[in-house]
Amino acid sequence: MPDAGTATLAVPHAIDLAAPRGRVYRSIVETVGGTPLVALPRLTMLDDIRATVLLKLEFFNPLGSVKDRIGVAMLARAEDEGRITRGRTVLVEPTSGNTGIALAFAAAALGYRLVVTMPENASIERRKMLRLMDVQIELTPAKLGMAGAIRRAQDLLDSLPDAWMPAQFDNPSNPLIHAETTAEEIWTDTAGAVDLVVAGLGTGGTASGIAHRLCPRKEGFAVWGVEPLESAILNGDEPGPHGIQGIGPGFCPATLDRSALAGVLAVSEREAIAASRRCARVEGIPIGISSGAALHAALTLAAQPEHEGKTIVAIVPSFAERYLSTSLFNGLA
Ligand code: PMP
């Protein structure tokens, strides 16, 4: 196996840090999107991969995850449709994940109060980030799981005079914003060379939106979904507990168009964490656990002979640091 430390790498050595990039934005919400595609020169050389593998680094979004796109998009569309009013409507969403943080910054920036319901065992980092942005948190019994949080959110919605639930698992703005932005960015940045996109399936909004926009545009283009092996319901298994936060909700959401996907790969928590750690060590890109799952799946597809010479984009939803209290960091203290 070649040694990435000594072999000549296809890494650019002339790096222009003074190149202009950016401008003045009117609000933090305008900084969402436009995330970079980054190659993996050392990993692909070490694995002798003959496809181009690019990571779309969604942790470049302002609050650090792919969910920032839908956090802003769901509110913007609801405003356009006259469903919510700044300074008056209270937003209510059951979420223990990145969607809460995304809605929190969008709500604060646009002038909405937000109530998030979540099981009491949600990580303390998450809760503190939400409190920092003045979100009201309603904790529900851990033993009821997300179902308890959903019920509490519904009760609040029924009891408050002007409340609205973005409902990420049902809201068509979710896949739509990925068609309009994530897909178009991938297409433009690869100058149409993209052949495959690999994305973890949480709500399925990312994968479905990209598939809807790019499948009709290019013959042979395909999107592959990724689900946890421990809860591989799209591959016919039973739902179960797993450690890949953000994907594998245990049901098939309305926002997931299974028929738009070429297939769904099942990746274990162990494989996901191994890929995530390797990406940090070998490429200097510390990615989250579901990102590791997508990378593992992308490298699996890239190693198949029929994908030689193809361009494969894996969606990296979040940064490693958001998982400090999880098994991603076990043994690293
Ligand atoms: N990974 C992480 C860390 C996430 O927060 C999400 C969003 N829940 C996903 C993957 C999956 O994205 P989507 O909901 O668009 O399927």
py3Dmol code that shows the C-alpha trace and the ligand (Angstrom):
import py3Dmol

protein = """\
ATOM      1  CA  MET A   1       0.000   0.000   0.000  1.00  0.00           C
ATOM      2  CA  PRO A   2       1.413   3.467  -0.848  1.00  0.00           C
ATOM      3  CA  ASP A   3       2.379   5.674   2.083  1.00  0.00           C
ATOM      4  CA  ALA A   4       0.406   8.919   2.065  1.00  0.00           C
ATOM      5  CA  GLY A   5       3.120  10.578   4.131  1.00  0.00           C
ATOM      6  CA  THR A   6       5.867  10.299   1.549  1.00  0.00           C
ATOM      7  CA  ALA A   7       4.265   9.682  -1.839  1.00  0.00           C
ATOM      8  CA  THR A   8       3.581  12.605  -4.168  1.00  0.00           C
ATOM      9  CA  LEU A   9       0.017  13.750  -3.641  1.00  0.00           C
ATOM     10  CA  ALA A  10      -2.358  15.634  -5.860  1.00  0.00           C
ATOM     11  CA  VAL A  11      -2.661  18.362  -3.240  1.00  0.00           C
ATOM     12  CA  PRO A  12      -2.386  21.965  -4.414  1.00  0.00           C
ATOM     13  CA  HIS A  13       0.742  23.552  -2.962  1.00  0.00           C
ATOM     14  CA  ALA A  14       0.132  27.114  -4.108  1.00  0.00           C
ATOM     15  CA  ILE A  15      -2.671  28.194  -1.782  1.00  0.00           C
ATOM     16  CA  ASP A  16      -3.903  31.769  -2.177  1.00  0.00           C
ATOM     17  CA  LEU A  17      -5.303  32.766   1.192  1.00  0.00           C
ATOM     18  CA  ALA A  18      -5.818  36.333   0.010  1.00  0.00           C
ATOM     19  CA  ALA A  19      -8.294  35.385  -2.711  1.00  0.00           C
ATOM     20  CA  PRO A  20     -11.493  37.387  -2.248  1.00  0.00           C
ATOM     21  CA  ARG A  21     -14.433  35.313  -1.036  1.00  0.00           C
ATOM     22  CA  GLY A  22     -17.545  36.826   0.394  1.00  0.00           C
ATOM     23  CA  ARG A  23     -19.172  40.138   0.969  1.00  0.00           C
ATOM     24  CA  VAL A  24     -21.278  41.873   3.571  1.00  0.00           C
ATOM     25  CA  TYR A  25     -24.492  40.025   4.440  1.00  0.00           C
ATOM     26  CA  ARG A  26     -27.667  41.708   5.719  1.00  0.00           C
ATOM     27  CA  SER A  27     -28.435  38.907   8.188  1.00  0.00           C
ATOM     28  CA  ILE A  28     -26.935  35.590   9.293  1.00  0.00           C
ATOM     29  CA  VAL A  29     -29.721  33.802   7.363  1.00  0.00           C
ATOM     30  CA  GLU A  30     -28.157  34.968   4.087  1.00  0.00           C
ATOM     31  CA  THR A  31     -24.972  33.030   4.823  1.00  0.00           C
ATOM     32  CA  VAL A  32     -26.623  29.599   4.483  1.00  0.00           C
ATOM     33  CA  GLY A  33     -25.471  27.363   1.626  1.00  0.00           C
ATOM     34  CA  GLY A  34     -22.645  27.729  -0.854  1.00  0.00           C
ATOM     35  CA  THR A  35     -20.733  25.001   0.997  1.00  0.00           C
ATOM     36  CA  PRO A  36     -17.492  23.646  -0.520  1.00  0.00           C
ATOM     37  CA  LEU A  37     -16.815  20.329  -2.245  1.00  0.00           C
ATOM     38  CA  VAL A  38     -13.497  18.938  -1.030  1.00  0.00           C
ATOM     39  CA  ALA A  39     -11.520  16.043  -2.533  1.00  0.00           C
ATOM     40  CA  LEU A  40      -9.849  13.269  -0.507  1.00  0.00           C
ATOM     41  CA  PRO A  41      -6.433  12.983  -2.158  1.00  0.00           C
ATOM     42  CA  ARG A  42      -4.778  10.957   0.621  1.00  0.00           C
ATOM     43  CA  LEU A  43      -7.666   8.578   1.407  1.00  0.00           C
ATOM     44  CA  THR A  44      -8.346   7.742  -2.224  1.00  0.00           C
ATOM     45  CA  MET A  45      -4.643   7.142  -2.877  1.00  0.00           C
ATOM     46  CA  LEU A  46      -4.293   4.884   0.164  1.00  0.00           C
ATOM     47  CA  ASP A  47      -7.350   2.840  -0.898  1.00  0.00           C
ATOM     48  CA  ASP A  48      -6.296   2.832  -4.580  1.00  0.00           C
ATOM     49  CA  ILE A  49      -9.669   4.278  -5.595  1.00  0.00           C
ATOM     50  CA  ARG A  50     -10.109   5.159  -9.268  1.00  0.00           C
ATOM     51  CA  ALA A  51     -13.152   7.374  -8.881  1.00  0.00           C
ATOM     52  CA  THR A  52     -13.225  11.018  -7.787  1.00  0.00           C
ATOM     53  CA  VAL A  53     -14.754  11.248  -4.308  1.00  0.00           C
ATOM     54  CA  LEU A  54     -15.791  14.694  -3.085  1.00  0.00           C
ATOM     55  CA  LEU A  55     -17.217  15.638   0.304  1.00  0.00           C
ATOM     56  CA  LYS A  56     -19.839  18.372   0.442  1.00  0.00           C
ATOM     57  CA  LEU A  57     -18.994  19.991   3.759  1.00  0.00           C
ATOM     58  CA  GLU A  58     -22.306  21.142   5.205  1.00  0.00           C
ATOM     59  CA  PHE A  59     -20.632  22.149   8.472  1.00  0.00           C
ATOM     60  CA  PHE A  60     -19.623  25.332   6.604  1.00  0.00           C
ATOM     61  CA  ASN A  61     -23.222  26.483   7.185  1.00  0.00           C
ATOM     62  CA  PRO A  62     -23.500  29.210   9.878  1.00  0.00           C
ATOM     63  CA  LEU A  63     -24.695  26.994  12.762  1.00  0.00           C
ATOM     64  CA  GLY A  64     -22.695  24.037  11.533  1.00  0.00           C
ATOM     65  CA  SER A  65     -25.076  21.594   9.854  1.00  0.00           C
ATOM     66  CA  VAL A  66     -27.038  20.745   6.715  1.00  0.00           C
ATOM     67  CA  LYS A  67     -30.188  21.557   8.707  1.00  0.00           C
ATOM     68  CA  ASP A  68     -29.481  25.293   8.545  1.00  0.00           C
ATOM     69  CA  ARG A  69     -30.858  25.130   5.000  1.00  0.00           C
ATOM     70  CA  ILE A  70     -34.291  23.872   6.080  1.00  0.00           C
ATOM     71  CA  GLY A  71     -34.306  25.986   9.260  1.00  0.00           C
ATOM     72  CA  VAL A  72     -34.357  29.126   7.134  1.00  0.00           C
ATOM     73  CA  ALA A  73     -36.317  27.674   4.190  1.00  0.00           C
ATOM     74  CA  MET A  74     -39.262  26.360   6.236  1.00  0.00           C
ATOM     75  CA  LEU A  75     -39.708  29.766   7.912  1.00  0.00           C
ATOM     76  CA  ALA A  76     -39.225  31.752   4.693  1.00  0.00           C
ATOM     77  CA  ARG A  77     -41.867  29.726   2.847  1.00  0.00           C
ATOM     78  CA  ALA A  78     -44.322  29.874   5.767  1.00  0.00           C
ATOM     79  CA  GLU A  79     -43.911  33.680   5.761  1.00  0.00           C
ATOM     80  CA  ASP A  80     -44.497  33.826   2.001  1.00  0.00           C
ATOM     81  CA  GLU A  81     -47.682  31.799   2.457  1.00  0.00           C
ATOM     82  CA  GLY A  82     -48.850  34.066   5.275  1.00  0.00           C
ATOM     83  CA  ARG A  83     -48.877  31.285   7.876  1.00  0.00           C
ATOM     84  CA  ILE A  84     -46.565  32.974  10.393  1.00  0.00           C
ATOM     85  CA  THR A  85     -45.951  36.571  11.516  1.00  0.00           C
ATOM     86  CA  ARG A  86     -42.747  37.952  13.029  1.00  0.00           C
ATOM     87  CA  GLY A  87     -43.104  39.000  16.663  1.00  0.00           C
ATOM     88  CA  ARG A  88     -46.407  37.120  17.046  1.00  0.00           C
ATOM     89  CA  THR A  89     -46.319  33.464  15.963  1.00  0.00           C
ATOM     90  CA  VAL A  90     -44.704  30.973  18.351  1.00  0.00           C
ATOM     91  CA  LEU A  91     -42.824  28.186  16.572  1.00  0.00           C
ATOM     92  CA  VAL A  92     -43.036  24.706  18.126  1.00  0.00           C
ATOM     93  CA  GLU A  93     -40.937  21.736  16.940  1.00  0.00           C
ATOM     94  CA  PRO A  94     -40.090  18.353  18.472  1.00  0.00           C
ATOM     95  CA  THR A  95     -36.372  17.820  17.815  1.00  0.00           C
ATOM     96  CA  SER A  96     -33.303  16.786  19.770  1.00  0.00           C
ATOM     97  CA  GLY A  97     -30.928  17.359  16.918  1.00  0.00           C
ATOM     98  CA  ASN A  98     -29.459  19.777  14.435  1.00  0.00           C
ATOM     99  CA  THR A  99     -32.906  20.955  13.312  1.00  0.00           C
ATOM    100  CA  GLY A 100     -33.477  22.555  16.726  1.00  0.00           C
ATOM    101  CA  ILE A 101     -30.248  24.530  16.484  1.00  0.00           C
ATOM    102  CA  ALA A 102     -31.033  25.523  12.886  1.00  0.00           C
ATOM    103  CA  LEU A 103     -34.548  26.686  13.771  1.00  0.00           C
ATOM    104  CA  ALA A 104     -33.151  28.507  16.820  1.00  0.00           C
ATOM    105  CA  PHE A 105     -30.836  30.764  14.843  1.00  0.00           C
ATOM    106  CA  ALA A 106     -33.386  31.352  12.074  1.00  0.00           C
ATOM    107  CA  ALA A 107     -36.118  32.150  14.631  1.00  0.00           C
ATOM    108  CA  ALA A 108     -33.857  34.560  16.556  1.00  0.00           C
ATOM    109  CA  ALA A 109     -32.615  36.258  13.388  1.00  0.00           C
ATOM    110  CA  LEU A 110     -36.111  36.705  11.968  1.00  0.00           C
ATOM    111  CA  GLY A 111     -37.871  37.606  15.231  1.00  0.00           C
ATOM    112  CA  TYR A 112     -39.810  34.524  16.355  1.00  0.00           C
ATOM    113  CA  ARG A 113     -40.132  32.757  19.707  1.00  0.00           C
ATOM    114  CA  LEU A 114     -39.294  29.060  19.494  1.00  0.00           C
ATOM    115  CA  VAL A 115     -40.305  26.209  21.775  1.00  0.00           C
ATOM    116  CA  VAL A 116     -38.473  22.906  21.268  1.00  0.00           C
ATOM    117  CA  THR A 117     -39.719  19.683  22.847  1.00  0.00           C
ATOM    118  CA  MET A 118     -37.217  16.865  23.364  1.00  0.00           C
ATOM    119  CA  PRO A 119     -36.622  13.757  25.479  1.00  0.00           C
ATOM    120  CA  GLU A 120     -34.863  14.576  28.792  1.00  0.00           C
ATOM    121  CA  ASN A 121     -31.834  12.461  27.820  1.00  0.00           C
ATOM    122  CA  ALA A 122     -30.884  14.756  24.880  1.00  0.00           C
ATOM    123  CA  SER A 123     -27.254  15.871  25.145  1.00  0.00           C
ATOM    124  CA  ILE A 124     -26.400  18.807  27.416  1.00  0.00           C
ATOM    125  CA  GLU A 125     -24.412  20.564  24.626  1.00  0.00           C
ATOM    126  CA  ARG A 126     -27.559  20.697  22.502  1.00  0.00           C
ATOM    127  CA  ARG A 127     -29.690  22.054  25.304  1.00  0.00           C
ATOM    128  CA  LYS A 128     -27.180  24.753  26.210  1.00  0.00           C
ATOM    129  CA  MET A 129     -26.830  25.908  22.587  1.00  0.00           C
ATOM    130  CA  LEU A 130     -30.610  26.243  22.371  1.00  0.00           C
ATOM    131  CA  ARG A 131     -30.778  28.173  25.671  1.00  0.00           C
ATOM    132  CA  LEU A 132     -28.043  30.506  24.405  1.00  0.00           C
ATOM    133  CA  MET A 133     -30.381  31.462  21.559  1.00  0.00           C
ATOM    134  CA  ASP A 134     -33.284  31.958  24.023  1.00  0.00           C
ATOM    135  CA  VAL A 135     -35.217  28.858  22.979  1.00  0.00           C
ATOM    136  CA  GLN A 136     -37.780  27.525  25.465  1.00  0.00           C
ATOM    137  CA  ILE A 137     -37.088  23.824  26.048  1.00  0.00           C
ATOM    138  CA  GLU A 138     -39.814  21.401  27.131  1.00  0.00           C
ATOM    139  CA  LEU A 139     -38.297  18.128  28.310  1.00  0.00           C
ATOM    140  CA  THR A 140     -40.354  14.937  28.040  1.00  0.00           C
ATOM    141  CA  PRO A 141     -39.763  11.542  29.744  1.00  0.00           C
ATOM    142  CA  ALA A 142     -36.799   9.656  28.268  1.00  0.00           C
ATOM    143  CA  LYS A 143     -38.741   6.394  28.275  1.00  0.00           C
ATOM    144  CA  LEU A 144     -41.293   7.848  25.819  1.00  0.00           C
ATOM    145  CA  GLY A 145     -38.534   8.729  23.302  1.00  0.00           C
ATOM    146  CA  MET A 146     -39.284  11.096  20.401  1.00  0.00           C
ATOM    147  CA  ALA A 147     -42.954  10.004  20.468  1.00  0.00           C
ATOM    148  CA  GLY A 148     -43.320  11.763  23.844  1.00  0.00           C
ATOM    149  CA  ALA A 149     -41.718  14.922  22.473  1.00  0.00           C
ATOM    150  CA  ILE A 150     -44.024  14.872  19.448  1.00  0.00           C
ATOM    151  CA  ARG A 151     -47.110  14.515  21.663  1.00  0.00           C
ATOM    152  CA  ARG A 152     -46.015  17.414  23.898  1.00  0.00           C
ATOM    153  CA  ALA A 153     -45.405  19.612  20.828  1.00  0.00           C
ATOM    154  CA  GLN A 154     -48.878  18.791  19.525  1.00  0.00           C
ATOM    155  CA  ASP A 155     -50.430  19.690  22.913  1.00  0.00           C
ATOM    156  CA  LEU A 156     -48.619  23.056  22.884  1.00  0.00           C
ATOM    157  CA  LEU A 157     -49.727  23.698  19.323  1.00  0.00           C
ATOM    158  CA  ASP A 158     -53.343  23.090  20.322  1.00  0.00           C
ATOM    159  CA  SER A 159     -53.172  25.282  23.436  1.00  0.00           C
ATOM    160  CA  LEU A 160     -51.292  28.357  22.140  1.00  0.00           C
ATOM    161  CA  PRO A 161     -53.309  31.027  20.260  1.00  0.00           C
ATOM    162  CA  ASP A 162     -50.845  31.592  17.360  1.00  0.00           C
ATOM    163  CA  ALA A 163     -48.463  28.653  17.099  1.00  0.00           C
ATOM    164  CA  TRP A 164     -47.044  26.860  14.074  1.00  0.00           C
ATOM    165  CA  MET A 165     -45.024  23.672  13.677  1.00  0.00           C
ATOM    166  CA  PRO A 166     -42.411  23.538  10.889  1.00  0.00           C
ATOM    167  CA  ALA A 167     -42.706  19.695  10.958  1.00  0.00           C
ATOM    168  CA  GLN A 168     -39.481  18.759   9.183  1.00  0.00           C
ATOM    169  CA  PHE A 169     -40.637  15.161   8.468  1.00  0.00           C
ATOM    170  CA  ASP A 170     -43.725  16.368   6.549  1.00  0.00           C
ATOM    171  CA  ASN A 171     -42.839  19.820   5.225  1.00  0.00           C
ATOM    172  CA  PRO A 172     -42.369  19.919   1.406  1.00  0.00           C
ATOM    173  CA  SER A 173     -40.042  22.952   1.835  1.00  0.00           C
ATOM    174  CA  ASN A 174     -37.495  20.468   3.186  1.00  0.00           C
ATOM    175  CA  PRO A 175     -36.782  18.443   0.003  1.00  0.00           C
ATOM    176  CA  LEU A 176     -37.510  21.534  -2.111  1.00  0.00           C
ATOM    177  CA  ILE A 177     -34.699  23.664  -0.628  1.00  0.00           C
ATOM    178  CA  HIS A 178     -32.251  20.823  -1.301  1.00  0.00           C
ATOM    179  CA  ALA A 179     -33.405  20.723  -4.945  1.00  0.00           C
ATOM    180  CA  GLU A 180     -33.039  24.490  -5.243  1.00  0.00           C
ATOM    181  CA  THR A 181     -29.727  24.915  -3.418  1.00  0.00           C
ATOM    182  CA  THR A 182     -27.812  21.723  -2.442  1.00  0.00           C
ATOM    183  CA  ALA A 183     -28.410  20.039  -5.821  1.00  0.00           C
ATOM    184  CA  GLU A 184     -27.706  23.163  -7.873  1.00  0.00           C
ATOM    185  CA  GLU A 185     -24.479  23.846  -5.960  1.00  0.00           C
ATOM    186  CA  ILE A 186     -23.240  20.298  -6.629  1.00  0.00           C
ATOM    187  CA  TRP A 187     -24.130  20.585 -10.291  1.00  0.00           C
ATOM    188  CA  THR A 188     -22.475  23.986 -10.744  1.00  0.00           C
ATOM    189  CA  ASP A 189     -19.353  23.225  -8.709  1.00  0.00           C
ATOM    190  CA  THR A 190     -18.679  19.956 -10.588  1.00  0.00           C
ATOM    191  CA  ALA A 191     -19.643  21.577 -13.937  1.00  0.00           C
ATOM    192  CA  GLY A 192     -22.166  18.753 -14.395  1.00  0.00           C
ATOM    193  CA  ALA A 193     -19.571  16.013 -13.890  1.00  0.00           C
ATOM    194  CA  VAL A 194     -21.318  14.528 -10.836  1.00  0.00           C
ATOM    195  CA  ASP A 195     -22.489  10.928 -11.385  1.00  0.00           C
ATOM    196  CA  LEU A 196     -23.476   9.753  -7.897  1.00  0.00           C
ATOM    197  CA  VAL A 197     -24.553  11.456  -4.693  1.00  0.00           C
ATOM    198  CA  VAL A 198     -24.520   9.590  -1.379  1.00  0.00           C
ATOM    199  CA  ALA A 199     -26.588  10.965   1.509  1.00  0.00           C
ATOM    200  CA  GLY A 200     -27.690   9.689   4.910  1.00  0.00           C
ATOM    201  CA  LEU A 201     -31.459   9.395   5.356  1.00  0.00           C
ATOM    202  CA  GLY A 202     -32.994  11.243   8.289  1.00  0.00           C
ATOM    203  CA  THR A 203     -36.044  13.042   6.962  1.00  0.00           C
ATOM    204  CA  GLY A 204     -34.776  12.046   3.509  1.00  0.00           C
ATOM    205  CA  GLY A 205     -35.062  15.681   2.420  1.00  0.00           C
ATOM    206  CA  THR A 206     -31.449  16.006   1.309  1.00  0.00           C
ATOM    207  CA  ALA A 207     -31.380  12.806  -0.777  1.00  0.00           C
ATOM    208  CA  SER A 208     -34.877  13.225  -2.263  1.00  0.00           C
ATOM    209  CA  GLY A 209     -34.401  16.894  -3.182  1.00  0.00           C
ATOM    210  CA  ILE A 210     -31.089  16.217  -4.926  1.00  0.00           C
ATOM    211  CA  ALA A 211     -32.558  13.230  -6.784  1.00  0.00           C
ATOM    212  CA  HIS A 212     -35.633  15.173  -7.921  1.00  0.00           C
ATOM    213  CA  ARG A 213     -33.498  17.957  -9.353  1.00  0.00           C
ATOM    214  CA  LEU A 214     -30.556  16.100 -10.907  1.00  0.00           C
ATOM    215  CA  CYS A 215     -31.935  12.702 -12.073  1.00  0.00           C
ATOM    216  CA  PRO A 216     -33.930  14.276 -14.928  1.00  0.00           C
ATOM    217  CA  ARG A 217     -30.903  16.385 -15.886  1.00  0.00           C
ATOM    218  CA  LYS A 218     -28.348  13.656 -16.533  1.00  0.00           C
ATOM    219  CA  GLU A 219     -28.656  10.125 -17.889  1.00  0.00           C
ATOM    220  CA  GLY A 220     -27.135   7.673 -15.413  1.00  0.00           C
ATOM    221  CA  PHE A 221     -27.034  10.118 -12.501  1.00  0.00           C
ATOM    222  CA  ALA A 222     -28.096   8.391  -9.263  1.00  0.00           C
ATOM    223  CA  VAL A 223     -28.591   9.127  -5.571  1.00  0.00           C
ATOM    224  CA  TRP A 224     -27.837   6.453  -2.965  1.00  0.00           C
ATOM    225  CA  GLY A 225     -29.306   6.696   0.526  1.00  0.00           C
ATOM    226  CA  VAL A 226     -27.587   5.484   3.696  1.00  0.00           C
ATOM    227  CA  GLU A 227     -29.298   4.037   6.784  1.00  0.00           C
ATOM    228  CA  PRO A 228     -27.962   2.481  10.012  1.00  0.00           C
ATOM    229  CA  LEU A 229     -27.410  -1.286   9.772  1.00  0.00           C
ATOM    230  CA  GLU A 230     -28.854  -1.534  13.292  1.00  0.00           C
ATOM    231  CA  SER A 231     -32.177  -0.048  12.064  1.00  0.00           C
ATOM    232  CA  ALA A 232     -32.201  -0.933   8.358  1.00  0.00           C
ATOM    233  CA  ILE A 233     -35.937  -0.592   7.736  1.00  0.00           C
ATOM    234  CA  LEU A 234     -35.553   0.361   4.057  1.00  0.00           C
ATOM    235  CA  ASN A 235     -33.654  -2.893   3.565  1.00  0.00           C
ATOM    236  CA  GLY A 236     -36.524  -4.836   5.179  1.00  0.00           C
ATOM    237  CA  ASP A 237     -35.271  -5.072   8.775  1.00  0.00           C
ATOM    238  CA  GLU A 238     -36.927  -4.019  12.031  1.00  0.00           C
ATOM    239  CA  PRO A 239     -36.310  -0.542  13.501  1.00  0.00           C
ATOM    240  CA  GLY A 240     -33.893  -0.574  16.436  1.00  0.00           C
ATOM    241  CA  PRO A 241     -31.719   1.611  18.639  1.00  0.00           C
ATOM    242  CA  HIS A 242     -28.510   2.851  16.997  1.00  0.00           C
ATOM    243  CA  GLY A 243     -25.798   5.445  17.528  1.00  0.00           C
ATOM    244  CA  ILE A 244     -25.831   7.304  14.205  1.00  0.00           C
ATOM    245  CA  GLN A 245     -27.575  10.536  15.232  1.00  0.00           C
ATOM    246  CA  GLY A 246     -29.516  12.303  12.494  1.00  0.00           C
ATOM    247  CA  ILE A 247     -30.299   9.289  10.313  1.00  0.00           C
ATOM    248  CA  GLY A 248     -32.474   6.179  10.737  1.00  0.00           C
ATOM    249  CA  PRO A 249     -35.606   7.609  12.423  1.00  0.00           C
ATOM    250  CA  GLY A 250     -37.208   4.140  12.411  1.00  0.00           C
ATOM    251  CA  PHE A 251     -40.049   5.014  10.027  1.00  0.00           C
ATOM    252  CA  CYS A 252     -40.399   6.131   6.400  1.00  0.00           C
ATOM    253  CA  PRO A 253     -41.110   9.907   6.490  1.00  0.00           C
ATOM    254  CA  ALA A 254     -43.317  11.798   4.017  1.00  0.00           C
ATOM    255  CA  THR A 255     -40.255  13.840   3.009  1.00  0.00           C
ATOM    256  CA  LEU A 256     -38.433  10.704   1.780  1.00  0.00           C
ATOM    257  CA  ASP A 257     -39.162   9.661  -1.816  1.00  0.00           C
ATOM    258  CA  ARG A 258     -37.785   6.121  -1.769  1.00  0.00           C
ATOM    259  CA  SER A 259     -38.592   5.669  -5.478  1.00  0.00           C
ATOM    260  CA  ALA A 260     -36.205   8.507  -6.426  1.00  0.00           C
ATOM    261  CA  LEU A 261     -33.196   6.656  -4.970  1.00  0.00           C
ATOM    262  CA  ALA A 262     -31.051   4.093  -6.799  1.00  0.00           C
ATOM    263  CA  GLY A 263     -30.638   2.140  -3.562  1.00  0.00           C
ATOM    264  CA  VAL A 264     -30.070   2.350   0.176  1.00  0.00           C
ATOM    265  CA  LEU A 265     -26.831   1.093   1.738  1.00  0.00           C
ATOM    266  CA  ALA A 266     -26.850  -0.065   5.380  1.00  0.00           C
ATOM    267  CA  VAL A 267     -23.774   1.042   7.360  1.00  0.00           C
ATOM    268  CA  SER A 268     -23.036  -0.028  10.951  1.00  0.00           C
ATOM    269  CA  GLU A 269     -22.268   2.433  13.739  1.00  0.00           C
ATOM    270  CA  ARG A 270     -18.808   0.879  14.002  1.00  0.00           C
ATOM    271  CA  GLU A 271     -18.094   1.421  10.277  1.00  0.00           C
ATOM    272  CA  ALA A 272     -19.425   4.986  10.473  1.00  0.00           C
ATOM    273  CA  ILE A 273     -17.207   5.890  13.432  1.00  0.00           C
ATOM    274  CA  ALA A 274     -14.165   4.240  11.848  1.00  0.00           C
ATOM    275  CA  ALA A 275     -14.658   6.254   8.633  1.00  0.00           C
ATOM    276  CA  SER A 276     -15.229   9.474  10.555  1.00  0.00           C
ATOM    277  CA  ARG A 277     -12.046   9.016  12.620  1.00  0.00           C
ATOM    278  CA  ARG A 278     -10.032   8.086   9.549  1.00  0.00           C
ATOM    279  CA  CYS A 279     -11.236  11.212   7.714  1.00  0.00           C
ATOM    280  CA  ALA A 280     -10.018  13.368  10.618  1.00  0.00           C
ATOM    281  CA  ARG A 281      -6.664  11.575  10.873  1.00  0.00           C
ATOM    282  CA  VAL A 282      -5.800  11.167   7.208  1.00  0.00           C
ATOM    283  CA  GLU A 283      -7.417  14.225   5.603  1.00  0.00           C
ATOM    284  CA  GLY A 284      -7.696  16.652   8.528  1.00  0.00           C
ATOM    285  CA  ILE A 285     -11.483  16.795   8.149  1.00  0.00           C
ATOM    286  CA  PRO A 286     -13.218  15.988  11.478  1.00  0.00           C
ATOM    287  CA  ILE A 287     -16.731  14.931  10.495  1.00  0.00           C
ATOM    288  CA  GLY A 288     -19.786  13.724  12.420  1.00  0.00           C
ATOM    289  CA  ILE A 289     -20.995  10.129  12.731  1.00  0.00           C
ATOM    290  CA  SER A 290     -23.670  10.176  10.006  1.00  0.00           C
ATOM    291  CA  SER A 291     -21.024  11.845   7.810  1.00  0.00           C
ATOM    292  CA  GLY A 292     -18.751   8.871   8.500  1.00  0.00           C
ATOM    293  CA  ALA A 293     -21.594   6.578   7.405  1.00  0.00           C
ATOM    294  CA  ALA A 294     -21.970   8.506   4.135  1.00  0.00           C
ATOM    295  CA  LEU A 295     -18.202   8.458   3.570  1.00  0.00           C
ATOM    296  CA  HIS A 296     -18.036   4.705   4.216  1.00  0.00           C
ATOM    297  CA  ALA A 297     -20.856   4.151   1.695  1.00  0.00           C
ATOM    298  CA  ALA A 298     -19.233   6.489  -0.865  1.00  0.00           C
ATOM    299  CA  LEU A 299     -15.879   4.678  -0.622  1.00  0.00           C
ATOM    300  CA  THR A 300     -17.690   1.315  -0.984  1.00  0.00           C
ATOM    301  CA  LEU A 301     -19.379   2.503  -4.197  1.00  0.00           C
ATOM    302  CA  ALA A 302     -16.152   4.149  -5.428  1.00  0.00           C
ATOM    303  CA  ALA A 303     -14.272   0.831  -5.123  1.00  0.00           C
ATOM    304  CA  GLN A 304     -16.722  -0.981  -7.427  1.00  0.00           C
ATOM    305  CA  PRO A 305     -15.308  -1.482 -10.964  1.00  0.00           C
ATOM    306  CA  GLU A 306     -18.396  -0.011 -12.650  1.00  0.00           C
ATOM    307  CA  HIS A 307     -17.746   3.307 -10.889  1.00  0.00           C
ATOM    308  CA  GLU A 308     -14.162   3.726 -12.115  1.00  0.00           C
ATOM    309  CA  GLY A 309     -13.684   7.279 -13.436  1.00  0.00           C
ATOM    310  CA  LYS A 310     -16.990   8.485 -11.956  1.00  0.00           C
ATOM    311  CA  THR A 311     -17.481  11.542  -9.758  1.00  0.00           C
ATOM    312  CA  ILE A 312     -19.094  10.689  -6.414  1.00  0.00           C
ATOM    313  CA  VAL A 313     -20.272  13.340  -3.950  1.00  0.00           C
ATOM    314  CA  ALA A 314     -20.911  12.362  -0.299  1.00  0.00           C
ATOM    315  CA  ILE A 315     -22.940  14.722   1.859  1.00  0.00           C
ATOM    316  CA  VAL A 316     -21.235  15.578   5.167  1.00  0.00           C
ATOM    317  CA  PRO A 317     -24.071  16.928   7.362  1.00  0.00           C
ATOM    318  CA  SER A 318     -22.091  18.043  10.423  1.00  0.00           C
ATOM    319  CA  PHE A 319     -18.770  18.519  12.265  1.00  0.00           C
ATOM    320  CA  ALA A 320     -17.206  16.061  14.750  1.00  0.00           C
ATOM    321  CA  GLU A 321     -17.299  18.537  17.626  1.00  0.00           C
ATOM    322  CA  ARG A 322     -21.102  18.321  17.847  1.00  0.00           C
ATOM    323  CA  TYR A 323     -20.633  14.719  19.087  1.00  0.00           C
ATOM    324  CA  LEU A 324     -18.122  15.330  21.896  1.00  0.00           C
ATOM    325  CA  SER A 325     -20.147  13.291  24.403  1.00  0.00           C
ATOM    326  CA  THR A 326     -20.669  10.304  22.067  1.00  0.00           C
ATOM    327  CA  SER A 327     -18.706   7.161  21.232  1.00  0.00           C
ATOM    328  CA  LEU A 328     -17.013   9.052  18.353  1.00  0.00           C
ATOM    329  CA  PHE A 329     -14.588  10.355  20.987  1.00  0.00           C
ATOM    330  CA  ASN A 330     -14.342   7.183  23.134  1.00  0.00           C
ATOM    331  CA  GLY A 331     -10.803   6.578  24.323  1.00  0.00           C
ATOM    332  CA  LEU A 332      -9.555   9.939  23.030  1.00  0.00           C
ATOM    333  CA  ALA A 333      -9.516  12.005  26.219  1.00  0.00           C
TER     334      ALA A 333
END
"""
ligand_1 = """\
16
PMP
N -26.975 13.631 9.498
C -27.220 14.526 10.460
C -26.179 14.760 11.521
C -28.425 15.220 10.468
O -28.685 16.121 11.442
C -29.365 14.947 9.444
C -30.669 15.642 9.464
N -31.587 15.004 10.385
C -29.084 14.000 8.470
C -27.858 13.370 8.530
C -30.067 13.592 7.392
O -30.558 14.616 6.575
P -32.048 14.544 6.030
O -32.987 14.848 7.186
O -32.124 15.599 4.972
O -32.299 13.175 5.500
"""
view = py3Dmol.view(width=600, height=400)
view.addModel(protein, "pdb")
view.setStyle({"model": 0}, {"cartoon": {"style": "trace"}})
view.addModel(ligand_1, "xyz")
view.setStyle({"model": 1}, {"stick": {}})
view.zoomTo()
view.show()
